[in-house]
Amino acid sequence: MPDRPRREEALDFLRAEMAAERLTTTELTTRAAWLAWVRFAQQRFDTAPTPDSDGLLFQYGTYAFSERSMFTLDLTRQFDINDDGGEHDHYVQVHCELRYESESALEAGGSFDSWFFHDTDTDLDQWFAAMESRLELNRSGFGRDLRCWL
């Protein structure tokens, strides 16, 4: 779609949304990061007109990616990149990863993941509401300081 921003601009869009949230608060809370990501996820980009070309992933769990375990909330946008013949070539992802010190209240939520794809019959607002309810289930741990890596 020619009136939509290019996929290559997606990271800049997410950074701008995160920066806008930082203007309203001294700390970027989980809630603020979520709201910024929702606005970013609503922005459509110039992608192929296929149901899997623009996907959103909400996932969390306790993982040891470095020297210690941390509870991680990962908000991802995935774009399907096609070759010159229109066939799938690879994916490009933009992540906002929120990490928290591991504690029993967060670990009790286990792990979870859910995908949404634009250009399908699924309702985006309903998916957002369902994912936000997942944040509410873990509210006791989701108010702490966080870091967002893009």
Rosetta silent file (secondary structure, phi, psi, omega in degrees, C-alpha in Angstrom):
SEQUENCE: MPDRPRREEALDFLRAEMAAERLTTTELTTRAAWLAWVRFAQQRFDTAPTPDSDGLLFQYGTYAFSERSMFTLDLTRQFDINDDGGEHDHYVQVHCELRYESESALEAGGSFDSWFFHDTDTDLDQWFAAMESRLELNRSGFGRDLRCWL
SCORE:     score description
SCORE:     0.000 S_00000001
   1 L     0.000  119.329 -174.808    0.000    0.000    0.000 S_00000001
   2 L   -69.191  -21.857 -178.750    1.662    3.222   -1.152 S_00000001
   3 L   -88.074   -0.240  178.678    0.048    5.476    1.499 S_00000001
   4 L   -97.854  151.063  175.749    1.455    3.430    4.387 S_00000001
   5 L   -63.272  155.524  177.403    4.935    3.884    5.891 S_00000001
   6 E   -71.899  151.102  177.372    7.621    1.444    4.789 S_00000001
   7 H   -55.135  -34.681 -177.911    8.439   -1.542    7.019 S_00000001
   8 H   -63.138  -16.078  179.327   11.923   -0.116    7.423 S_00000001
   9 H   -91.819   -1.863 -173.940   10.392    2.768    9.384 S_00000001
  10 H   -60.008  -45.650 -178.613    8.746    0.504   11.981 S_00000001
  11 H   -61.529  -40.886  177.709   11.530    0.747   14.567 S_00000001
  12 H   -63.379  -38.082  176.889   11.481    4.554   14.361 S_00000001
  13 H   -62.224  -45.134 -179.812    7.700    4.519   14.893 S_00000001
  14 H   -65.062  -43.402  178.590    8.048    2.358   18.007 S_00000001
  15 H   -60.566  -39.514  178.409   10.849    4.523   19.381 S_00000001
  16 H   -64.828  -40.339  178.298    8.719    7.633   18.838 S_00000001
  17 H   -65.839  -40.597  177.956    5.783    6.065   20.699 S_00000001
  18 H   -65.617  -41.136  178.498    8.040    5.075   23.610 S_00000001
  19 H   -63.218  -38.741  178.494    9.530    8.581   23.708 S_00000001
  20 H   -62.538  -39.303  178.123    6.028   10.093   23.788 S_00000001
  21 H   -67.736  -35.108 -179.942    5.179    7.969   26.844 S_00000001
  22 H   -67.186  -24.360  178.505    8.393    9.051   28.571 S_00000001
  23 H   -69.307  -23.826 -176.063    7.281   12.670   28.260 S_00000001
  24 H   -95.788   -6.308 -177.923    4.268   11.966   30.485 S_00000001
  25 L  -151.991  152.997  179.195    6.095   10.145   33.284 S_00000001
  26 L   -75.827  -30.811  177.755    9.542   10.071   34.837 S_00000001
  27 L  -115.542  137.128  175.090    9.700    6.269   34.648 S_00000001
  28 L   -81.068  102.096 -178.935    8.559    4.221   31.708 S_00000001
  29 L   -80.457  169.203  175.740    6.198    1.825   33.447 S_00000001
  30 H   -59.008  -43.188  179.790    4.910   -1.419   32.021 S_00000001
  31 H   -59.886  -45.370 -179.928    1.551    0.275   31.439 S_00000001
  32 H   -64.183  -42.309  178.542    3.177    3.150   29.543 S_00000001
  33 H   -63.689  -41.501  178.495    5.252    0.751   27.421 S_00000001
  34 H   -60.470  -47.501 -179.105    2.120   -1.313   26.684 S_00000001
  35 H   -62.129  -40.053  176.581    0.151    1.770   25.592 S_00000001
  36 H   -63.685  -42.483 -179.029    3.002    2.894   23.333 S_00000001
  37 H   -67.345  -36.475  177.135    3.243   -0.582   21.813 S_00000001
  38 H   -61.044  -45.097  178.432   -0.527   -0.711   21.217 S_00000001
  39 H   -62.461  -41.398  176.540   -0.348    2.550   19.248 S_00000001
  40 H   -61.866  -43.147 -178.282    2.617    1.175   17.303 S_00000001
  41 H   -66.781  -27.439  178.183    0.764   -2.095   16.634 S_00000001
  42 H   -76.183  -24.267  179.224   -2.238   -0.188   15.266 S_00000001
  43 L   -69.590  124.338  178.234   -0.050    1.631   12.719 S_00000001
  44 L   -90.711  144.674 -179.844   -0.170   -0.230    9.428 S_00000001
  45 L  -118.095  165.754 -179.707    2.924   -0.513    7.263 S_00000001
  46 E   -73.885   99.682 -178.951    3.456   -1.249    3.591 S_00000001
  47 L  -128.148  167.663  176.321    3.389   -5.054    3.581 S_00000001
  48 L   -63.540  149.844 -179.046    2.343   -7.765    1.177 S_00000001
  49 L   -81.830   52.352  178.112   -1.429   -8.381    1.070 S_00000001
  50 L  -120.220  151.762 -174.076   -1.146  -11.788    2.722 S_00000001
  51 L   -64.799  -18.067 -178.662   -2.538  -12.788    6.128 S_00000001
  52 L  -109.950   15.992 -175.712    0.879  -13.561    7.640 S_00000001
  53 L   -82.099  -17.740 -177.341    2.834  -10.546    6.398 S_00000001
  54 E  -142.997  100.438 -175.063    2.305   -8.392    9.528 S_00000001
  55 E  -118.424  152.248  177.033    2.108  -10.174   12.861 S_00000001
  56 E  -119.103  134.819  179.451    2.047   -9.162   16.516 S_00000001
  57 E  -125.296  128.910  174.772    3.364  -11.415   19.273 S_00000001
  58 E  -116.011  121.991  179.982    2.716  -11.013   22.998 S_00000001
  59 E  -150.331  150.306  175.426    4.714  -13.397   25.162 S_00000001
  60 E  -150.713  162.365  177.486    6.114  -13.683   28.655 S_00000001
  61 E   167.976  175.948  177.630    7.888  -16.090   30.947 S_00000001
  62 E  -100.508  123.460 -174.760   10.927  -16.537   33.154 S_00000001
  63 E  -137.063  154.468  177.111   14.087  -17.158   31.150 S_00000001
  64 L  -113.370   76.399  178.694   17.838  -17.227   31.720 S_00000001
  65 L   -79.213  -21.536  177.976   19.166  -15.502   28.598 S_00000001
  66 L  -123.344 -146.380 -176.156   22.147  -14.185   30.518 S_00000001
  67 L   -73.280  -18.218 -179.863   23.775  -15.152   33.812 S_00000001
  68 L  -136.564  155.654  178.918   20.524  -14.984   35.835 S_00000001
  69 L   -72.569  139.791  176.398   16.852  -15.742   35.335 S_00000001
  70 E  -138.795  146.753  172.423   14.582  -12.800   34.634 S_00000001
  71 E   -79.233  128.175 -174.335   10.881  -12.500   33.996 S_00000001
  72 E  -125.128  128.203  170.366   10.553  -11.192   30.435 S_00000001
  73 E  -106.682  118.488 -176.381    7.595   -9.611   28.667 S_00000001
  74 E  -116.204  120.134  176.438    8.311   -9.519   24.938 S_00000001
  75 E  -108.947  116.975 -171.227    6.181   -7.457   22.576 S_00000001
  76 E  -126.091  143.046  169.354    7.135   -8.258   18.984 S_00000001
  77 E  -119.011  129.483 -176.972    6.074   -7.150   15.532 S_00000001
  78 E  -120.261  130.198  176.793    7.045   -9.488   12.705 S_00000001
  79 E  -113.066  134.334  175.155    7.091   -8.648    9.002 S_00000001
  80 E   -83.975  127.379  179.007    7.280  -11.245    6.248 S_00000001
  81 E  -107.243  125.069 -179.315    9.847  -10.271    3.613 S_00000001
  82 E  -100.472  155.191  175.389    9.314  -11.668    0.126 S_00000001
  83 L   -81.587 -176.630 -178.113   11.832  -12.164   -2.651 S_00000001
  84 L   -62.083  -23.073  179.054   11.493  -10.619   -6.120 S_00000001
  85 L   -89.187    2.555  179.161    9.179  -13.459   -7.150 S_00000001
  86 L    85.562    6.366  179.524    6.771  -12.752   -4.272 S_00000001
  87 L   -92.965  152.385  178.404    7.801  -15.847   -2.279 S_00000001
  88 E   -56.064  132.222  177.103    8.717  -15.806    1.420 S_00000001
  89 E  -113.788  -50.484  179.379   12.396  -15.004    1.928 S_00000001
  90 E  -167.083  177.046  177.135   12.762  -14.163    5.632 S_00000001
  91 E  -114.217  151.559  170.886   11.211  -12.331    8.575 S_00000001
  92 E  -122.826  134.518 -178.817   12.159   -9.048   10.212 S_00000001
  93 E  -124.253  144.996  171.763   11.143   -8.439   13.829 S_00000001
  94 E  -117.117  123.149 -176.629   10.943   -5.375   16.043 S_00000001
  95 E  -113.977  144.099  162.765   10.976   -6.238   19.765 S_00000001
  96 E  -121.070  111.022 -175.259   10.196   -4.332   22.909 S_00000001
  97 E  -110.971  123.532 -179.464   11.471   -6.520   25.711 S_00000001
  98 E  -109.679  123.555 -175.547   10.652   -5.671   29.302 S_00000001
  99 E  -116.282  141.577 -177.985   12.731   -7.456   31.932 S_00000001
 100 E  -133.554  148.500  172.271   12.041   -7.818   35.638 S_00000001
 101 E   -57.232  135.156 -179.162   13.874   -9.395   38.526 S_00000001
 102 L   -69.672  132.637  176.111   12.491  -12.899   38.879 S_00000001
 103 L  -150.549  162.694 -172.043   10.180  -13.368   41.844 S_00000001
 104 H   -60.874  -36.160 -179.446    7.493  -15.816   42.839 S_00000001
 105 H   -62.284  -38.312  178.863    4.541  -13.499   42.004 S_00000001
 106 H   -77.483  -43.438 -179.246    5.736  -13.213   38.408 S_00000001
 107 H   -62.543  -27.593  179.588    6.860  -16.815   38.056 S_00000001
 108 L   -62.829  -24.552  177.779    3.406  -17.959   39.229 S_00000001
 109 L   -74.885   -7.893  179.394    2.019  -16.631   35.934 S_00000001
 110 L    65.945 -143.478  177.164    4.067  -19.224   34.061 S_00000001
 111 L  -126.683  158.810 -175.132    4.684  -18.529   30.409 S_00000001
 112 E  -158.972  147.524  170.752    2.303  -17.465   27.685 S_00000001
 113 E  -149.764  148.086  178.367    2.319  -16.465   24.027 S_00000001
 114 E  -151.713  135.556  177.856   -0.292  -15.263   21.561 S_00000001
 115 E  -104.637  149.426  168.199   -0.100  -14.113   17.940 S_00000001
 116 E  -133.060  138.264  176.202   -2.282  -11.658   16.043 S_00000001
 117 E  -122.841  127.287  173.704   -2.014  -11.116   12.289 S_00000001
 118 L   -61.628  160.118  178.358   -3.320   -8.059   10.489 S_00000001
 119 L    65.382   30.350  171.097   -5.480   -8.737    7.418 S_00000001
 120 L  -122.190 -179.209 -179.436   -7.273  -11.679    9.019 S_00000001
 121 L   -82.353   -0.651 -179.259  -10.773  -11.919   10.417 S_00000001
 122 L   -75.786  140.880 -179.103   -9.509  -11.505   13.987 S_00000001
 123 L   -86.267  121.611 -176.811  -10.473   -8.276   15.780 S_00000001
 124 H   -63.382  -43.103 -179.127   -7.409   -6.293   16.908 S_00000001
 125 H   -63.532  -36.739  176.934   -9.182   -4.523   19.782 S_00000001
 126 H   -66.690  -39.715  178.174  -10.412   -7.852   21.179 S_00000001
 127 H   -64.459  -44.554  177.054   -6.891   -9.265   20.984 S_00000001
 128 H   -56.843  -45.357 -179.097   -5.510   -6.178   22.770 S_00000001
 129 H   -61.645  -41.998  178.875   -8.131   -6.581   25.514 S_00000001
 130 H   -64.984  -39.826  179.548   -7.259  -10.253   25.971 S_00000001
 131 H   -71.256  -36.985  177.668   -3.530   -9.460   26.173 S_00000001
 132 H   -64.654  -34.346  176.628   -4.140   -6.609   28.579 S_00000001
 133 H   -64.744  -30.222  175.149   -6.053   -9.010   30.840 S_00000001
 134 H   -65.999  -37.701  175.726   -2.866  -11.106   30.895 S_00000001
 135 H   -64.099  -38.431  179.522   -1.020   -8.047   32.160 S_00000001
 136 H   -65.224  -36.410  178.868   -3.670   -7.664   34.864 S_00000001
 137 H   -59.651  -30.485 -177.229   -3.165  -11.259   36.001 S_00000001
 138 L  -109.158   21.667 -173.980    0.431  -10.370   36.761 S_00000001
 139 L   -52.609  -34.572 -176.898   -0.221   -6.816   37.972 S_00000001
 140 L   -58.534  -29.135 -178.802    1.636   -7.387   41.238 S_00000001
 141 L  -106.060   -8.312 -174.475    4.905   -7.607   39.348 S_00000001
 142 L   -93.679   19.334  177.613    4.223   -5.366   36.375 S_00000001
 143 L  -109.347    2.204 -174.847    4.556   -2.008   38.096 S_00000001
 144 L   -79.599  170.897  175.226    8.277   -2.122   38.673 S_00000001
 145 L   -58.848  151.072 -179.683   11.047   -0.304   36.881 S_00000001
 146 L  -146.090  167.704  173.175   11.791   -1.754   33.497 S_00000001
 147 L  -125.919  140.552  179.453   14.063   -1.470   30.564 S_00000001
 148 E  -116.448  120.366  177.421   12.897   -1.543   27.024 S_00000001
 149 E  -106.536  129.276  179.053   15.236   -2.849   24.363 S_00000001
 150 L  -108.449    0.000    0.000   14.308   -2.212   20.761 S_00000001
